[in-house]
Amino acid sequence: MTPEDRLAEAAVLLRRWPTTQARLRERHVEGPDGRCLGCTSATHPAPRWPCTLALLVTWSPGPT
C-alpha cells in the first residue's frame, strides 16, 4: 500500500467526523512564511503547507 493509498483510506474514514474535518480545515492553513499554522512543534519547524492533514481534509469531502 502506497502512502497515497493510506491517505485516501484515512480520508474515507474522516468523512464520518464532520466536526473534526471542520477543525482541521480551520487550523491547518498556510502561514505568511508558507508553513502550516496548525502543525506546531517545540523542536522542529512546521512543514510546508499543505501539510499531510491539510491534504487529508482536502481528500475527504465534507463541510467547508
C-alpha positions in Angstrom: 0.0 0.0 0.0 1.4 3.4 -1.0 1.4 6.5 1.2 -1.3 8.0 -1.2 -3.4 4.8 -0.7 -3.2 5.2 3.1 -4.1 8.9 2.9 -7.1 8.1 0.7 -8.2 5.4 3.2 -7.9 7.8 6.1 -9.9 10.4 4.1 -12.7 7.9 3.7 -12.8 7.3 7.5 -12.6 11.1 8.2 -15.9 11.6 6.4 -17.6 10.2 9.5 -16.4 13.1 11.6 -17.6 16.4 10.1 -16.6 18.4 13.2 -13.1 17.1 13.0 -12.9 17.9 9.3 -14.0 21.5 10.0 -11.4 21.9 12.8 -8.7 20.6 10.6 -9.7 23.0 7.8 -9.7 25.8 10.3 -6.3 25.2 11.8 -4.2 23.7 9.1 -3.8 26.8 6.9 -0.9 28.4 5.2 1.0 31.0 7.2 2.8 34.0 5.9 6.1 32.0 5.6 4.4 29.2 3.6 4.3 26.8 6.5 1.3 25.2 8.2 0.0 27.2 11.1 -1.7 24.1 12.6 1.4 21.9 12.8 3.4 23.1 15.8 6.5 21.6 17.4 8.9 22.8 20.1 11.8 21.1 18.3 11.0 21.2 14.6 9.8 23.9 12.2 6.3 23.4 10.8 6.1 21.6 7.5 5.5 23.5 4.3 1.8 23.9 3.5 -0.2 21.9 2.6 0.7 19.6 5.4 -0.4 16.0 5.4 -3.5 16.9 7.5 -4.5 19.7 5.1 -4.2 17.2 2.2 -6.2 14.6 4.1 -9.1 17.0 4.7 -9.0 18.0 1.0 -9.4 14.4 0.0 -12.3 13.9 2.4 -15.4 15.8 1.1 -17.4 17.2 3.9 -18.4 20.6 5.3 -16.4 23.6 4.1 
